[in-house]
Amino acid sequence: MAWYNWVIPIVTLIIGLAGGFFGGTYYLRKQVENMQMDDKQLQAMARSMGVNLNQKQLKQMSRNMKNMKMPKKFGK
């Protein structure tokens, strides 16, 4: 019965890692879906990437971020 001392912790670790991964991806997906950015934040983000947006591009980027949907499954 000494094998219980090895099997139960390993199975518990695997279940915990899998549950943590799926719970984390679910939480992150919900956070990204609910993310709201105003024009100043979008402009600052674009400037940090080295891009200077004009008003038309800024409005288009804002509209695209509002309409963005996260895929339900990876790999699709």
HTML snippet that shows the backbone in 3Dmol.js (N, CA, C, O; Angstrom):
<script src="https://3Dmol.org/build/3Dmol-min.js"></script>
<div id="view" style="width:600px;height:400px;position:relative"></div>
<script>
const pdb = `
ATOM      1  N   MET A   1       0.810  -1.209   0.000  1.00  0.00           N
ATOM      2  CA  MET A   1       0.000   0.000   0.000  1.00  0.00           C
ATOM      3  C   MET A   1       0.850   1.268   0.000  1.00  0.00           C
ATOM      4  O   MET A   1       0.318   2.373   0.110  1.00  0.00           O
ATOM      5  N   ALA A   2       2.135   1.117  -0.120  1.00  0.00           N
ATOM      6  CA  ALA A   2       3.022   2.278  -0.146  1.00  0.00           C
ATOM      7  C   ALA A   2       2.894   3.058  -1.452  1.00  0.00           C
ATOM      8  O   ALA A   2       3.273   4.228  -1.514  1.00  0.00           O
ATOM      9  N   TRP A   3       2.360   2.417  -2.500  1.00  0.00           N
ATOM     10  CA  TRP A   3       2.230   3.114  -3.769  1.00  0.00           C
ATOM     11  C   TRP A   3       1.198   4.228  -3.698  1.00  0.00           C
ATOM     12  O   TRP A   3       1.228   5.139  -4.526  1.00  0.00           O
ATOM     13  N   TYR A   4       0.288   4.182  -2.734  1.00  0.00           N
ATOM     14  CA  TYR A   4      -0.665   5.289  -2.543  1.00  0.00           C
ATOM     15  C   TYR A   4       0.063   6.579  -2.205  1.00  0.00           C
ATOM     16  O   TYR A   4      -0.398   7.666  -2.554  1.00  0.00           O
ATOM     17  N   ASN A   5       1.190   6.464  -1.531  1.00  0.00           N
ATOM     18  CA  ASN A   5       1.953   7.653  -1.158  1.00  0.00           C
ATOM     19  C   ASN A   5       2.568   8.345  -2.370  1.00  0.00           C
ATOM     20  O   ASN A   5       2.969   9.503  -2.261  1.00  0.00           O
ATOM     21  N   TRP A   6       2.657   7.683  -3.513  1.00  0.00           N
ATOM     22  CA  TRP A   6       3.188   8.279  -4.731  1.00  0.00           C
ATOM     23  C   TRP A   6       2.093   8.611  -5.743  1.00  0.00           C
ATOM     24  O   TRP A   6       2.154   9.647  -6.405  1.00  0.00           O
ATOM     25  N   VAL A   7       1.110   7.753  -5.863  1.00  0.00           N
ATOM     26  CA  VAL A   7       0.098   7.927  -6.910  1.00  0.00           C
ATOM     27  C   VAL A   7      -0.834   9.087  -6.604  1.00  0.00           C
ATOM     28  O   VAL A   7      -1.087   9.910  -7.484  1.00  0.00           O
ATOM     29  N   ILE A   8      -1.340   9.177  -5.415  1.00  0.00           N
ATOM     30  CA  ILE A   8      -2.310  10.230  -5.071  1.00  0.00           C
ATOM     31  C   ILE A   8      -1.716  11.627  -5.238  1.00  0.00           C
ATOM     32  O   ILE A   8      -2.388  12.476  -5.823  1.00  0.00           O
ATOM     33  N   PRO A   9      -0.498  11.928  -4.763  1.00  0.00           N
ATOM     34  CA  PRO A   9       0.046  13.279  -5.010  1.00  0.00           C
ATOM     35  C   PRO A   9       0.277  13.586  -6.492  1.00  0.00           C
ATOM     36  O   PRO A   9       0.071  14.720  -6.925  1.00  0.00           O
ATOM     37  N   ILE A  10       0.699  12.594  -7.267  1.00  0.00           N
ATOM     38  CA  ILE A  10       0.934  12.831  -8.694  1.00  0.00           C
ATOM     39  C   ILE A  10      -0.379  13.085  -9.423  1.00  0.00           C
ATOM     40  O   ILE A  10      -0.461  13.998 -10.245  1.00  0.00           O
ATOM     41  N   VAL A  11      -1.398  12.296  -9.137  1.00  0.00           N
ATOM     42  CA  VAL A  11      -2.708  12.495  -9.765  1.00  0.00           C
ATOM     43  C   VAL A  11      -3.294  13.841  -9.350  1.00  0.00           C
ATOM     44  O   VAL A  11      -3.880  14.545 -10.172  1.00  0.00           O
ATOM     45  N   THR A  12      -3.141  14.196  -8.096  1.00  0.00           N
ATOM     46  CA  THR A  12      -3.638  15.483  -7.610  1.00  0.00           C
ATOM     47  C   THR A  12      -2.919  16.639  -8.296  1.00  0.00           C
ATOM     48  O   THR A  12      -3.550  17.635  -8.648  1.00  0.00           O
ATOM     49  N   LEU A  13      -1.613  16.518  -8.489  1.00  0.00           N
ATOM     50  CA  LEU A  13      -0.846  17.558  -9.179  1.00  0.00           C
ATOM     51  C   LEU A  13      -1.320  17.715 -10.617  1.00  0.00           C
ATOM     52  O   LEU A  13      -1.512  18.838 -11.084  1.00  0.00           O
ATOM     53  N   ILE A  14      -1.509  16.611 -11.321  1.00  0.00           N
ATOM     54  CA  ILE A  14      -1.949  16.675 -12.722  1.00  0.00           C
ATOM     55  C   ILE A  14      -3.334  17.313 -12.825  1.00  0.00           C
ATOM     56  O   ILE A  14      -3.567  18.159 -13.689  1.00  0.00           O
ATOM     57  N   ILE A  15      -4.242  16.911 -11.953  1.00  0.00           N
ATOM     58  CA  ILE A  15      -5.590  17.493 -11.968  1.00  0.00           C
ATOM     59  C   ILE A  15      -5.546  18.981 -11.628  1.00  0.00           C
ATOM     60  O   ILE A  15      -6.260  19.779 -12.234  1.00  0.00           O
ATOM     61  N   GLY A  16      -4.715  19.352 -10.667  1.00  0.00           N
ATOM     62  CA  GLY A  16      -4.589  20.763 -10.298  1.00  0.00           C
ATOM     63  C   GLY A  16      -4.008  21.609 -11.411  1.00  0.00           C
ATOM     64  O   GLY A  16      -4.477  22.721 -11.655  1.00  0.00           O
ATOM     65  N   LEU A  17      -2.991  21.095 -12.090  1.00  0.00           N
ATOM     66  CA  LEU A  17      -2.397  21.839 -13.203  1.00  0.00           C
ATOM     67  C   LEU A  17      -3.387  22.002 -14.355  1.00  0.00           C
ATOM     68  O   LEU A  17      -3.500  23.085 -14.930  1.00  0.00           O
ATOM     69  N   ALA A  18      -4.097  20.935 -14.689  1.00  0.00           N
ATOM     70  CA  ALA A  18      -5.079  21.028 -15.769  1.00  0.00           C
ATOM     71  C   ALA A  18      -6.205  21.990 -15.399  1.00  0.00           C
ATOM     72  O   ALA A  18      -6.605  22.819 -16.216  1.00  0.00           O
ATOM     73  N   GLY A  19      -6.714  21.885 -14.180  1.00  0.00           N
ATOM     74  CA  GLY A  19      -7.781  22.795 -13.740  1.00  0.00           C
ATOM     75  C   GLY A  19      -7.323  24.238 -13.704  1.00  0.00           C
ATOM     76  O   GLY A  19      -8.073  25.137 -14.083  1.00  0.00           O
ATOM     77  N   GLY A  20      -6.095  24.472 -13.253  1.00  0.00           N
ATOM     78  CA  GLY A  20      -5.553  25.828 -13.225  1.00  0.00           C
ATOM     79  C   GLY A  20      -5.374  26.402 -14.610  1.00  0.00           C
ATOM     80  O   GLY A  20      -5.647  27.581 -14.838  1.00  0.00           O
ATOM     81  N   PHE A  21      -4.917  25.582 -15.536  1.00  0.00           N
ATOM     82  CA  PHE A  21      -4.735  26.052 -16.915  1.00  0.00           C
ATOM     83  C   PHE A  21      -6.063  26.457 -17.538  1.00  0.00           C
ATOM     84  O   PHE A  21      -6.188  27.549 -18.091  1.00  0.00           O
ATOM     85  N   PHE A  22      -7.060  25.569 -17.445  1.00  0.00           N
ATOM     86  CA  PHE A  22      -8.350  25.876 -18.065  1.00  0.00           C
ATOM     87  C   PHE A  22      -9.065  27.018 -17.345  1.00  0.00           C
ATOM     88  O   PHE A  22      -9.733  27.830 -17.984  1.00  0.00           O
ATOM     89  N   GLY A  23      -8.931  27.084 -16.035  1.00  0.00           N
ATOM     90  CA  GLY A  23      -9.512  28.204 -15.296  1.00  0.00           C
ATOM     91  C   GLY A  23      -8.846  29.520 -15.661  1.00  0.00           C
ATOM     92  O   GLY A  23      -9.522  30.540 -15.796  1.00  0.00           O
ATOM     93  N   GLY A  24      -7.531  29.508 -15.821  1.00  0.00           N
ATOM     94  CA  GLY A  24      -6.793  30.718 -16.191  1.00  0.00           C
ATOM     95  C   GLY A  24      -7.124  31.196 -17.589  1.00  0.00           C
ATOM     96  O   GLY A  24      -7.282  32.397 -17.810  1.00  0.00           O
ATOM     97  N   THR A  25      -7.233  30.268 -18.545  1.00  0.00           N
ATOM     98  CA  THR A  25      -7.574  30.681 -19.905  1.00  0.00           C
ATOM     99  C   THR A  25      -9.001  31.215 -19.976  1.00  0.00           C
ATOM    100  O   THR A  25      -9.269  32.155 -20.726  1.00  0.00           O
ATOM    101  N   TYR A  26      -9.914  30.635 -19.213  1.00  0.00           N
ATOM    102  CA  TYR A  26     -11.292  31.136 -19.184  1.00  0.00           C
ATOM    103  C   TYR A  26     -11.325  32.562 -18.623  1.00  0.00           C
ATOM    104  O   TYR A  26     -11.981  33.442 -19.180  1.00  0.00           O
ATOM    105  N   TYR A  27     -10.609  32.779 -17.514  1.00  0.00           N
ATOM    106  CA  TYR A  27     -10.578  34.102 -16.886  1.00  0.00           C
ATOM    107  C   TYR A  27      -9.946  35.135 -17.828  1.00  0.00           C
ATOM    108  O   TYR A  27     -10.471  36.239 -17.977  1.00  0.00           O
ATOM    109  N   LEU A  28      -8.828  34.784 -18.458  1.00  0.00           N
ATOM    110  CA  LEU A  28      -8.155  35.707 -19.362  1.00  0.00           C
ATOM    111  C   LEU A  28      -9.026  36.043 -20.565  1.00  0.00           C
ATOM    112  O   LEU A  28      -9.077  37.199 -20.987  1.00  0.00           O
ATOM    113  N   ARG A  29      -9.715  35.046 -21.124  1.00  0.00           N
ATOM    114  CA  ARG A  29     -10.602  35.286 -22.264  1.00  0.00           C
ATOM    115  C   ARG A  29     -11.717  36.257 -21.881  1.00  0.00           C
ATOM    116  O   ARG A  29     -12.032  37.167 -22.648  1.00  0.00           O
ATOM    117  N   LYS A  30     -12.311  36.078 -20.718  1.00  0.00           N
ATOM    118  CA  LYS A  30     -13.377  36.983 -20.273  1.00  0.00           C
ATOM    119  C   LYS A  30     -12.850  38.402 -20.056  1.00  0.00           C
ATOM    120  O   LYS A  30     -13.538  39.372 -20.375  1.00  0.00           O
ATOM    121  N   GLN A  31     -11.632  38.531 -19.514  1.00  0.00           N
ATOM    122  CA  GLN A  31     -11.060  39.849 -19.299  1.00  0.00           C
ATOM    123  C   GLN A  31     -10.804  40.572 -20.617  1.00  0.00           C
ATOM    124  O   GLN A  31     -11.052  41.773 -20.725  1.00  0.00           O
ATOM    125  N   VAL A  32     -10.312  39.852 -21.614  1.00  0.00           N
ATOM    126  CA  VAL A  32     -10.035  40.469 -22.911  1.00  0.00           C
ATOM    127  C   VAL A  32     -11.334  40.860 -23.600  1.00  0.00           C
ATOM    128  O   VAL A  32     -11.399  41.913 -24.235  1.00  0.00           O
ATOM    129  N   GLU A  33     -12.367  40.036 -23.490  1.00  0.00           N
ATOM    130  CA  GLU A  33     -13.652  40.369 -24.102  1.00  0.00           C
ATOM    131  C   GLU A  33     -14.262  41.623 -23.485  1.00  0.00           C
ATOM    132  O   GLU A  33     -14.908  42.402 -24.185  1.00  0.00           O
ATOM    133  N   ASN A  34     -14.070  41.824 -22.207  1.00  0.00           N
ATOM    134  CA  ASN A  34     -14.679  42.959 -21.520  1.00  0.00           C
ATOM    135  C   ASN A  34     -13.783  44.189 -21.487  1.00  0.00           C
ATOM    136  O   ASN A  34     -14.146  45.195 -20.878  1.00  0.00           O
ATOM    137  N   MET A  35     -12.621  44.130 -22.128  1.00  0.00           N
ATOM    138  CA  MET A  35     -11.672  45.242 -22.078  1.00  0.00           C
ATOM    139  C   MET A  35     -12.215  46.436 -22.857  1.00  0.00           C
ATOM    140  O   MET A  35     -12.588  46.301 -24.023  1.00  0.00           O
ATOM    141  N   GLN A  36     -12.260  47.564 -22.239  1.00  0.00           N
ATOM    142  CA  GLN A  36     -12.698  48.807 -22.867  1.00  0.00           C
ATOM    143  C   GLN A  36     -11.525  49.781 -22.869  1.00  0.00           C
ATOM    144  O   GLN A  36     -10.904  50.011 -21.832  1.00  0.00           O
ATOM    145  N   MET A  37     -11.224  50.350 -24.029  1.00  0.00           N
ATOM    146  CA  MET A  37     -10.139  51.331 -24.135  1.00  0.00           C
ATOM    147  C   MET A  37     -10.687  52.588 -24.790  1.00  0.00           C
ATOM    148  O   MET A  37     -11.398  52.522 -25.793  1.00  0.00           O
ATOM    149  N   ASP A  38     -10.347  53.737 -24.210  1.00  0.00           N
ATOM    150  CA  ASP A  38     -10.756  54.978 -24.844  1.00  0.00           C
ATOM    151  C   ASP A  38      -9.695  55.398 -25.858  1.00  0.00           C
ATOM    152  O   ASP A  38      -8.669  54.732 -26.004  1.00  0.00           O
ATOM    153  N   ASP A  39      -9.943  56.496 -26.550  1.00  0.00           N
ATOM    154  CA  ASP A  39      -9.062  56.918 -27.634  1.00  0.00           C
ATOM    155  C   ASP A  39      -7.657  57.260 -27.143  1.00  0.00           C
ATOM    156  O   ASP A  39      -6.675  56.974 -27.829  1.00  0.00           O
ATOM    157  N   LYS A  40      -7.553  57.864 -25.973  1.00  0.00           N
ATOM    158  CA  LYS A  40      -6.225  58.221 -25.448  1.00  0.00           C
ATOM    159  C   LYS A  40      -5.401  56.972 -25.149  1.00  0.00           C
ATOM    160  O   LYS A  40      -4.200  56.938 -25.416  1.00  0.00           O
ATOM    161  N   GLN A  41      -6.041  55.958 -24.600  1.00  0.00           N
ATOM    162  CA  GLN A  41      -5.325  54.717 -24.304  1.00  0.00           C
ATOM    163  C   GLN A  41      -4.889  54.016 -25.584  1.00  0.00           C
ATOM    164  O   GLN A  41      -3.777  53.491 -25.656  1.00  0.00           O
ATOM    165  N   LEU A  42      -5.759  54.002 -26.599  1.00  0.00           N
ATOM    166  CA  LEU A  42      -5.400  53.392 -27.879  1.00  0.00           C
ATOM    167  C   LEU A  42      -4.236  54.131 -28.531  1.00  0.00           C
ATOM    168  O   LEU A  42      -3.322  53.511 -29.074  1.00  0.00           O
ATOM    169  N   GLN A  43      -4.279  55.450 -28.473  1.00  0.00           N
ATOM    170  CA  GLN A  43      -3.207  56.262 -29.056  1.00  0.00           C
ATOM    171  C   GLN A  43      -1.886  56.000 -28.333  1.00  0.00           C
ATOM    172  O   GLN A  43      -0.843  55.882 -28.976  1.00  0.00           O
ATOM    173  N   ALA A  44      -1.922  55.909 -27.004  1.00  0.00           N
ATOM    174  CA  ALA A  44      -0.713  55.632 -26.230  1.00  0.00           C
ATOM    175  C   ALA A  44      -0.165  54.240 -26.549  1.00  0.00           C
ATOM    176  O   ALA A  44       1.047  54.057 -26.654  1.00  0.00           O
ATOM    177  N   MET A  45      -1.058  53.263 -26.702  1.00  0.00           N
ATOM    178  CA  MET A  45      -0.622  51.914 -27.039  1.00  0.00           C
ATOM    179  C   MET A  45       0.027  51.893 -28.423  1.00  0.00           C
ATOM    180  O   MET A  45       1.048  51.235 -28.619  1.00  0.00           O
ATOM    181  N   ALA A  46      -0.561  52.607 -29.377  1.00  0.00           N
ATOM    182  CA  ALA A  46       0.001  52.649 -30.728  1.00  0.00           C
ATOM    183  C   ALA A  46       1.352  53.350 -30.730  1.00  0.00           C
ATOM    184  O   ALA A  46       2.274  52.915 -31.420  1.00  0.00           O
ATOM    185  N   ARG A  47       1.477  54.415 -29.976  1.00  0.00           N
ATOM    186  CA  ARG A  47       2.760  55.130 -29.907  1.00  0.00           C
ATOM    187  C   ARG A  47       3.838  54.276 -29.263  1.00  0.00           C
ATOM    188  O   ARG A  47       5.004  54.347 -29.652  1.00  0.00           O
ATOM    189  N   SER A  48       3.458  53.469 -28.282  1.00  0.00           N
ATOM    190  CA  SER A  48       4.459  52.605 -27.646  1.00  0.00           C
ATOM    191  C   SER A  48       4.970  51.539 -28.619  1.00  0.00           C
ATOM    192  O   SER A  48       6.069  51.013 -28.449  1.00  0.00           O
ATOM    193  N   MET A  49       4.161  51.225 -29.644  1.00  0.00           N
ATOM    194  CA  MET A  49       4.591  50.274 -30.673  1.00  0.00           C
ATOM    195  C   MET A  49       5.239  50.987 -31.854  1.00  0.00           C
ATOM    196  O   MET A  49       5.621  50.339 -32.828  1.00  0.00           O
ATOM    197  N   GLY A  50       5.368  52.303 -31.783  1.00  0.00           N
ATOM    198  CA  GLY A  50       6.039  53.057 -32.839  1.00  0.00           C
ATOM    199  C   GLY A  50       5.143  53.460 -33.987  1.00  0.00           C
ATOM    200  O   GLY A  50       5.639  53.754 -35.075  1.00  0.00           O
ATOM    201  N   VAL A  51       3.827  53.484 -33.778  1.00  0.00           N
ATOM    202  CA  VAL A  51       2.883  53.843 -34.836  1.00  0.00           C
ATOM    203  C   VAL A  51       2.133  55.097 -34.403  1.00  0.00           C
ATOM    204  O   VAL A  51       1.660  55.189 -33.270  1.00  0.00           O
ATOM    205  N   ASN A  52       2.031  56.055 -35.310  1.00  0.00           N
ATOM    206  CA  ASN A  52       1.280  57.276 -35.017  1.00  0.00           C
ATOM    207  C   ASN A  52      -0.012  57.222 -35.827  1.00  0.00           C
ATOM    208  O   ASN A  52       0.024  57.247 -37.057  1.00  0.00           O
ATOM    209  N   LEU A  53      -1.153  57.148 -35.142  1.00  0.00           N
ATOM    210  CA  LEU A  53      -2.449  57.006 -35.800  1.00  0.00           C
ATOM    211  C   LEU A  53      -3.108  58.360 -36.017  1.00  0.00           C
ATOM    212  O   LEU A  53      -3.051  59.234 -35.151  1.00  0.00           O
ATOM    213  N   ASN A  54      -3.738  58.531 -37.188  1.00  0.00           N
ATOM    214  CA  ASN A  54      -4.556  59.716 -37.383  1.00  0.00           C
ATOM    215  C   ASN A  54      -5.970  59.418 -36.873  1.00  0.00           C
ATOM    216  O   ASN A  54      -6.233  58.305 -36.418  1.00  0.00           O
ATOM    217  N   GLN A  55      -6.869  60.378 -36.939  1.00  0.00           N
ATOM    218  CA  GLN A  55      -8.206  60.220 -36.354  1.00  0.00           C
ATOM    219  C   GLN A  55      -8.996  59.099 -37.021  1.00  0.00           C
ATOM    220  O   GLN A  55      -9.693  58.346 -36.341  1.00  0.00           O
ATOM    221  N   LYS A  56      -8.895  58.980 -38.349  1.00  0.00           N
ATOM    222  CA  LYS A  56      -9.627  57.935 -39.064  1.00  0.00           C
ATOM    223  C   LYS A  56      -9.145  56.548 -38.636  1.00  0.00           C
ATOM    224  O   LYS A  56      -9.955  55.652 -38.397  1.00  0.00           O
ATOM    225  N   GLN A  57      -7.831  56.373 -38.542  1.00  0.00           N
ATOM    226  CA  GLN A  57      -7.280  55.091 -38.121  1.00  0.00           C
ATOM    227  C   GLN A  57      -7.645  54.787 -36.673  1.00  0.00           C
ATOM    228  O   GLN A  57      -7.912  53.638 -36.319  1.00  0.00           O
ATOM    229  N   LEU A  58      -7.656  55.815 -35.846  1.00  0.00           N
ATOM    230  CA  LEU A  58      -7.989  55.642 -34.435  1.00  0.00           C
ATOM    231  C   LEU A  58      -9.434  55.184 -34.264  1.00  0.00           C
ATOM    232  O   LEU A  58      -9.712  54.287 -33.469  1.00  0.00           O
ATOM    233  N   LYS A  59     -10.352  55.796 -35.005  1.00  0.00           N
ATOM    234  CA  LYS A  59     -11.759  55.394 -34.939  1.00  0.00           C
ATOM    235  C   LYS A  59     -11.951  53.971 -35.459  1.00  0.00           C
ATOM    236  O   LYS A  59     -12.727  53.198 -34.896  1.00  0.00           O
ATOM    237  N   GLN A  60     -11.238  53.626 -36.544  1.00  0.00           N
ATOM    238  CA  GLN A  60     -11.347  52.283 -37.100  1.00  0.00           C
ATOM    239  C   GLN A  60     -10.808  51.253 -36.105  1.00  0.00           C
ATOM    240  O   GLN A  60     -11.405  50.191 -35.927  1.00  0.00           O
ATOM    241  N   MET A  61      -9.697  51.557 -35.464  1.00  0.00           N
ATOM    242  CA  MET A  61      -9.124  50.641 -34.481  1.00  0.00           C
ATOM    243  C   MET A  61     -10.048  50.490 -33.278  1.00  0.00           C
ATOM    244  O   MET A  61     -10.204  49.390 -32.749  1.00  0.00           O
ATOM    245  N   SER A  62     -10.653  51.573 -32.849  1.00  0.00           N
ATOM    246  CA  SER A  62     -11.596  51.534 -31.740  1.00  0.00           C
ATOM    247  C   SER A  62     -12.809  50.680 -32.086  1.00  0.00           C
ATOM    248  O   SER A  62     -13.267  49.882 -31.268  1.00  0.00           O
ATOM    249  N   ARG A  63     -13.325  50.847 -33.294  1.00  0.00           N
ATOM    250  CA  ARG A  63     -14.480  50.068 -33.744  1.00  0.00           C
ATOM    251  C   ARG A  63     -14.130  48.575 -33.841  1.00  0.00           C
ATOM    252  O   ARG A  63     -14.929  47.721 -33.456  1.00  0.00           O
ATOM    253  N   ASN A  64     -12.951  48.271 -34.346  1.00  0.00           N
ATOM    254  CA  ASN A  64     -12.528  46.880 -34.465  1.00  0.00           C
ATOM    255  C   ASN A  64     -12.359  46.220 -33.099  1.00  0.00           C
ATOM    256  O   ASN A  64     -12.677  45.042 -32.935  1.00  0.00           O
ATOM    257  N   MET A  65     -11.862  46.971 -32.123  1.00  0.00           N
ATOM    258  CA  MET A  65     -11.684  46.400 -30.791  1.00  0.00           C
ATOM    259  C   MET A  65     -13.020  46.130 -30.122  1.00  0.00           C
ATOM    260  O   MET A  65     -13.149  45.172 -29.360  1.00  0.00           O
ATOM    261  N   LYS A  66     -14.017  46.965 -30.397  1.00  0.00           N
ATOM    262  CA  LYS A  66     -15.346  46.732 -29.822  1.00  0.00           C
ATOM    263  C   LYS A  66     -16.018  45.516 -30.444  1.00  0.00           C
ATOM    264  O   LYS A  66     -16.760  44.803 -29.768  1.00  0.00           O
ATOM    265  N   ASN A  67     -15.761  45.273 -31.733  1.00  0.00           N
ATOM    266  CA  ASN A  67     -16.399  44.171 -32.444  1.00  0.00           C
ATOM    267  C   ASN A  67     -15.602  42.872 -32.369  1.00  0.00           C
ATOM    268  O   ASN A  67     -16.035  41.849 -32.901  1.00  0.00           O
ATOM    269  N   MET A  68     -14.438  42.904 -31.711  1.00  0.00           N
ATOM    270  CA  MET A  68     -13.570  41.734 -31.673  1.00  0.00           C
ATOM    271  C   MET A  68     -14.196  40.627 -30.829  1.00  0.00           C
ATOM    272  O   MET A  68     -14.678  40.856 -29.720  1.00  0.00           O
ATOM    273  N   LYS A  69     -14.172  39.432 -31.385  1.00  0.00           N
ATOM    274  CA  LYS A  69     -14.670  38.248 -30.676  1.00  0.00           C
ATOM    275  C   LYS A  69     -13.501  37.301 -30.500  1.00  0.00           C
ATOM    276  O   LYS A  69     -12.696  37.118 -31.412  1.00  0.00           O
ATOM    277  N   MET A  70     -13.410  36.700 -29.323  1.00  0.00           N
ATOM    278  CA  MET A  70     -12.376  35.706 -29.056  1.00  0.00           C
ATOM    279  C   MET A  70     -12.847  34.352 -29.564  1.00  0.00           C
ATOM    280  O   MET A  70     -14.019  34.008 -29.418  1.00  0.00           O
ATOM    281  N   PRO A  71     -11.939  33.579 -30.160  1.00  0.00           N
ATOM    282  CA  PRO A  71     -12.358  32.236 -30.593  1.00  0.00           C
ATOM    283  C   PRO A  71     -12.662  31.348 -29.398  1.00  0.00           C
ATOM    284  O   PRO A  71     -12.032  31.462 -28.347  1.00  0.00           O
ATOM    285  N   LYS A  72     -13.628  30.469 -29.570  1.00  0.00           N
ATOM    286  CA  LYS A  72     -14.031  29.581 -28.481  1.00  0.00           C
ATOM    287  C   LYS A  72     -12.995  28.484 -28.222  1.00  0.00           C
ATOM    288  O   LYS A  72     -12.786  28.069 -27.082  1.00  0.00           O
ATOM    289  N   LYS A  73     -12.347  28.022 -29.304  1.00  0.00           N
ATOM    290  CA  LYS A  73     -11.346  26.971 -29.160  1.00  0.00           C
ATOM    291  C   LYS A  73     -10.068  27.416 -29.832  1.00  0.00           C
ATOM    292  O   LYS A  73     -10.098  28.161 -30.812  1.00  0.00           O
ATOM    293  N   PHE A  74      -8.947  26.962 -29.307  1.00  0.00           N
ATOM    294  CA  PHE A  74      -7.674  27.251 -29.921  1.00  0.00           C
ATOM    295  C   PHE A  74      -7.521  26.414 -31.173  1.00  0.00           C
ATOM    296  O   PHE A  74      -8.043  25.301 -31.248  1.00  0.00           O
ATOM    297  N   GLY A  75      -6.809  26.941 -32.158  1.00  0.00           N
ATOM    298  CA  GLY A  75      -6.521  26.202 -33.365  1.00  0.00           C
ATOM    299  C   GLY A  75      -7.549  26.356 -34.459  1.00  0.00           C
ATOM    300  O   GLY A  75      -7.388  25.749 -35.518  1.00  0.00           O
ATOM    301  N   LYS A  76      -8.581  27.122 -34.266  1.00  0.00           N
ATOM    302  CA  LYS A  76      -9.585  27.330 -35.320  1.00  0.00           C
ATOM    303  C   LYS A  76      -9.326  28.631 -36.024  1.00  0.00           C
ATOM    304  O   LYS A  76     -10.059  28.991 -36.945  1.00  0.00           O
TER     305      LYS A  76
END
`;
const viewer = $3Dmol.createViewer("view");
viewer.addModel(pdb, "pdb");
viewer.setStyle({}, {cartoon: {color: "spectrum"}});
viewer.zoomTo();
viewer.render();
</script>
